[in-house]
């Protein structure tokens, strides 16, 4: 048998198996994508329903990136529950600080007519947010959107900010519920969320 014939035979033998393997990989990716997509739908539906019932802004743009990040990269440091909550809290505080400094706390947003004060506000907001998250080891990239939402005036009252943080905490618990085994307890979720989680461990150990 010639080398060409042997190569041809080898190719024909490997071809169907390789194609089947590629098809299986594609099906696996689609199945994984579908699993993540329904979890994302469930996660955003909870604050959306609360917003509908309460008539408050429990849904805002930066929740989407948070949900996507945690579902697709659950092991990333930025996906940790503490960083998720702290990152959004720092971002909201940075945005509100910027509104206070520039005197825009009562000014409605107008993206079509950005003035000098609004430019200063977004600069202050993002710089303070970056400083705060890095200094406290609370980096959560979606927080960069949160601080601009506040600095641009879309969520600018203390009530708005309280609702924002409540929505973040609620969404974080939904993500924890989807990402842990059914048998895990609520205490285990709190341990992931709260920085002082050793308290719970000591209580379980009777110390």
Secondary structure, DSSP 8 states (H G I E B T S, - for coil): --HHHHHHHHHHHHHHHHHHHHHHHHHHHHHHHHHHHHHHHHHHHHHHHHHHHHTS----HHHHHHHHHHHH-TTSGGGSHHHHHHHHHHHHHHHHHHHHHHT-TT----TTS--HHHHHHHHHHHHHHHHHHHHTT---TTHHHHHHHHHTTSS-SHHHHHHHHHHHHHHHHHHHHHHS-TT--HHHHHHHH-TTTHHHHHHHTT-
